[in-house]
Amino acid sequence: MQQGVDAKRVLGTGKTASRRPVHSPPAWRIDMSNASRVLLARLGAGELIAQLCTSQNWSRDDFDAWWRAECQARVPATAGAVPLPVSARVQIARDEQGIPHITAANDHDLFFGFGFATA
């Protein structure tokens, strides 16, 4: 674009660019507590489970229960209805090989369903 040319006139919108609004995370996103985030980071950095248990005053059974809960929170639903930010119903059916077959009313919802099924 040439210097000095009115961007509004060139684009024909009459609107000025603005920053995107800040949105809160979607309700369907996994909500991980800060404590869990810190503990997982410590494990990822190589801290031993025994050291983590000692620092948290946990038994190994306490750690195992926490770990199972953290893992289970990340497993996507494969049956039932899940509230998602789509404009119409999206159906994801899996065949005997586990391949998702997605039915949706529009392209946006279809691709959202595809992403959801493959995530």
Stockholm file with secondary structure:
# STOCKHOLM 1.0

chainA/1-119         MQQGVDAKRVLGTGKTASRRPVHSPPAWRIDMSNASRVLLARLGAGELIAQLCTSQNWSRDDFDAWWRAECQARVPATAGAVPLPVSARVQIARDEQGIPHITAANDHDLFFGFGFATA
#=GR chainA/1-119 SS CCTTCCHHHHHTCCCCCCCCCCCCCCTTSCCCCHHHHHHHHHHHTTCCHHHHHHHHTCCHHHHHHHHHHHHHTTSCCCSSCCCCSCSSCEEEEECTTCCEEEEESSHHHHHHHHHHHHC
#=GC SS_cons         CCTTCCHHHHHTCCCCCCCCCCCCCCTTSCCCCHHHHHHHHHHHTTCCHHHHHHHHTCCHHHHHHHHHHHHHTTSCCCSSCCCCSCSSCEEEEECTTCCEEEEESSHHHHHHHHHHHHC
//
